[in-house]
Amino acid sequence: MKYLLLLSIFATTTLFAKHYTNCTFQNEHHSDICKQVVKHGVSYDYANRFLLSYFKTQKFDEISWKYLKPKYIKYHKQNEKKANNVLISYVPKMVENLKKHQEAYHYAEAKYGVNKEIIAAILLKETKLGKIQPTHDAFIVFNTIVTRLPNPKTPREKWLLKMGKTNMAKIIEYCYKDGIQPEKCNLPSSYAGAVGIPQFMPNSFIYAQSYKNGIPDLTDMDDAIVSVAKFLHKKAGFDTLIDWNKMKDVPTIEQEWYQYEFDYKNTSFVYEKNTKTGEPYKCFTKNKPKLEYLKGYMKKVMRYNNSSNYAIGVIRLAHDAALLLRK
């Protein structure tokens, strides 16, 4: 046993002492990832060390892989409106958070034009304002996807593979830039690989911004607040604060939407067809001019999470928090 341990240490030391000059791996997807990060400035040595690390590419997250299966995604979507209803009771906690971190919220509103209530609602939806602790490792989550899909066949599998490779590359680039050794590059995440209080995917780290420090920390509440605002501003064009006086009857509209989704198949709150596949949707807001103002902001929130239930849940929470703040 002692001999095997020494042999393992020797082999690992020898492996890392090697000087790498290319991106040749048995897994062609790992080769693609290596080439991508090298093109973005990562050294061959670092990229190879990361992708040859036992702790990163030879460990797999079977729990996350199970939850990413279509039947579990469908189950999650079906339960999202139930989750929205439960979160209504947390609105007072949102207001407490808005007051406690009012300086950061004010900064985010002024700089990016995103309502503080929308930011707080997203943080509540994602991790209950930081109370939900991550139990997965982001890189291992994405490597599991890439390894389990060597030859994707369906559009979903092809999308998953592309998403996995992109996020693996972003993690390598992130840790290389910060001078973190591959074995120490641990990003606690959800089963889907989302990181921090706002649950950013690694390919969205470009939107992360620190409130007062140089390096953003997505586990810090103030940094999470500013980062969500920057994300919505840059990616969704959210630059004008919602006038809550123009968005009346939100609770009623939310419940009408849930009933609509129950009554029809392939529904969307705002879209008449899938922008990627062209598949037609039964659109809730079609021919309803009174909902145009709400529809516009729904589209913006859906750039954060493309679920209609998610977006209307965020707006309902933000709406209720805005009313409570006025009292």
N, C-alpha and C positions, 0 to 999 in steps of 0.2 A: 504493500500500500504506500509506504514512504517512497519507494522507488518510482512508483507511478506518479506520485505527487510531484517529485523533483523533475521527472521527465516532462510533465505537463507545464511546470513553471519554465523549464528550459525551452520547450517548444514555443510557448507564448512569447518569451523574451526574444528568441531568435526571430519569430515572425515579425515582431514590432521593430527589430533592429534592421530589417531589410529596407532597402531604399526602393520605393515604388516609382515607376516612371510611366505607367499606363493604367488603363481601367479594364483589365481583363478578369472577368468573373465567370464562374459556372452558370450563374443566374444572369441571363441577358438583361433583365430589368435592373439589376444592381449595376451592371456596366453602363446602362443608360443614365442612371442616377449619378454615378461617378463622373461621367463626361459632362453632365449638366452642371454639377457644382464646381468642377474644375474650370469650366468656361466662365463661371461667375467669381473666380478668384481663389477658390479653395485649393490647397496644395494636393498633389497626387498622394503624398504620404498620408495626410490627414484623411482624405476621402477613402483610401484603401484601409487604413486602420479602423475607421468607423464601420465600413461595410464588411470587414472581416472579423469584427469583434463578436466573440461568442455571446456576450451579454446583450448585444443589440440585434444581431441577425440570426442567431440560433435559438433564441427563446421566442415562444409564440403565445399570443393571448387568445385562447380559445373562447373565452367568455365574450370578448368584444366581437370576435368572428361570428359567434352564434347570434348576437344581438343585431348584427348588420344584415342578417338574412331577411329577405322580403317579408316573411310572415311576421317577424318581430317588428319591422318598420311599420307594417299595417296595423299591428296591435298598438303601437305607440301613438299613431295618428288617431286611432279610434278613442284613445283615452285622454287625448290632449284637452278636449273641451272640459272633461271632468277635472283635470288638473287646473285649468283656468278658473273653474268655479271654486275650487279649494283655495286658490291663491287670493281670492277677493278678501278673505279674512286677514291677509297679511298687509293690506293697504296701510293700516296704522304703522306697521313696521317700516314700510316704505317712507312714510312721512318722517318718522324718526331719523331714518338714514339721510333723507334730504336735508334735514335741519343740522344733523351732526356734521355732514360734509358739504354744507352750503357753499363754502368758498370754492371748492372744486367744481360743484355743479354750476355756480354762477360763471366761473371761468369758461366752462365747456359751452354753456348757452351763448355767451357773448362771442366767443371765438368761432364757433361752428354753426350757430343757429339751430341747435337741436334742443327741444324741450327737456328740462331736467327731469320731468315726470316720465318721459319716454325712456330716458337713460336708466332711471331707477327701476322702471317696470321690466326692462330687458335684464338687468342684473338680478331682479327677483325671479324672473322666469328661468334664467340660466342656472343659478346656484343658490337661490334664496338669499341673495345679498351676501354671498360668500360662505354661507353656513354648510353647504354641501361640499364635502371633501373628496377630491379625486382619488381613485384607486388603481388607475392604469398608467402605463408609460406610453406617451404619444408615439415615439419612434417604433416601439414594439407593436403597437396597434396597427400602424400603417405597413410595417414590414410583414405582418401576418397576412394582410390583404394581398400584398404584392406576391408573397410566396404561395399563397393558396390559389392564385389566379394566373398560372403560367401561360395559359392559352384561353383568354376570355372569349365567350361566344355571344352572349346577349348584350344589348346596349347598356344595360345596368352593370354587367360585369366589366365591360370596357371602360365605363365611367369610373367604377370603383378602382380599377387598376391605375388609370391615369391620375386620379385623386391621390391614391396611396403614394405613387412615385413622386408626385409634385410636393407633397407634404414631407416625405422623407428627405428630399433635397433641401427644402427650406429649413428643416431642423439642423441638418449638417452645416448649412451656411450660417445659421444663427449661432451655433456653438463654436464654429471656427472663428467667426468674427469676435466673439467674446472670450476667445482663448481657453475654452473649456475642453478638456481631454475627452475623447469619445466615451470612455467608461464612466465618466462623471457627468455626461450630458443627459440628465434625467429630467424630463418634463412631465410631471404628474398630470394626468388627463382623464377625461371621461372615457367611456367605452368606445366612443367615436373618434377619440384623439383630440378633443377640444381642450384648450388649456386656460387656466386662470379663472378669475371671478366672472369675466365676460364670455368665457368659453370661446376663445379665438382658435380657429384652425391655424396651424403653422404658416400656411400660405397667406394668412391675413396679418401676420406679425408686422407687416409694413405699415399697418394702421395703428400699431401700439405707440403710445406717447406717454411720457412721464409728466406729471403735473409740476413737480418742482425739482426732480433729480434728473441727471443726464440720461440714465438708462431706464427704460420703462420696466416696471414689474407688474405683471398682470395679476399677481396675488395681492397687490396693494389696492385698497378701495379707491383712493384718489386717482391713481393711474388708470384703473379700470374705467372710472367715470369719463375721464378725458379720452381714453382710447375708443370707447363706444361712440362718443360724439364724433370723433374724427372719422371712424369707420362709416357712419351714416352720412356724414357730410361728403366724404370723398367718393364712396362707392355708390351711394344712393341719391346723391344730389339733395340731401336734406339740409337746407340752408335758411329756411324761414320757419319761425316758431308757429306751432299750431295755435290758432285762436279758439280756445275751448268753447267760446260762445257760439261758434259756427258749427260745432260738432255736438249737437244735442241728441238726446235719446240713445246714447251709445249702449247702455245696458239692454234696451229693447231691441235694437238692431242686432246686437250680439246674439241674443236668444233666437231671433228670426233667422239668422244665418245658420245656427245649429240645426234648426228645424228643416231649413232648406237643404242642408247637406244630408240630413237623414232621409229626406223625401226623394232625392235625385242621386244618380251615380255620376262620377267624373265631374265634380263641381269645383268652382273657384270663386272666391269673393270678387276678384277684379278682372280676371282674364277670360277671354272667350275661346282661347286655344293654347295648347302647350307651345311655348316659344321655341322649344328644341325639336319636338317630334311633329308638331302641327296637329296633334290630337285635339278634337273639339272639346270644350268644357261647357257645362251649364253654368252661365255666369250670373251670380246673385245681383250684381249692380247694373246689369244691362237694362237700358231704357228706364233708369231711375235717376234723373238729374239731381234730385235732392241729396243723393249720396255721392256726388262727384267730389266734394271736398274731402270726405272721409276716404273715398277710393284713392285719391292722390297720395295720401299719407300711408294708406295700407300698402301701396306699392313700394314705398320707401322702406317701411319696416320689413317687408318681405325680402328685401335684399340682404337682410341680416339672417333671416330664416324664411325659406320660401313657402312655409305652411300658412294657409289662410287662417287656420285656428290659432296658430302662434301669433300672427299679426293682430288679429282682432282681440286676442287676449291681452297683448301688450297695450293696445290702445284703450281697452276697458280699464285696465289697472291704472294707467296714466291719467285717464279721465277722472276716475274716482279719487286718486291722490290729489289732483288739481282742485277738486271740489273741497276736499278735506282741508287743504292748505288755506283755503279762503276763509274758513270758519275761525 
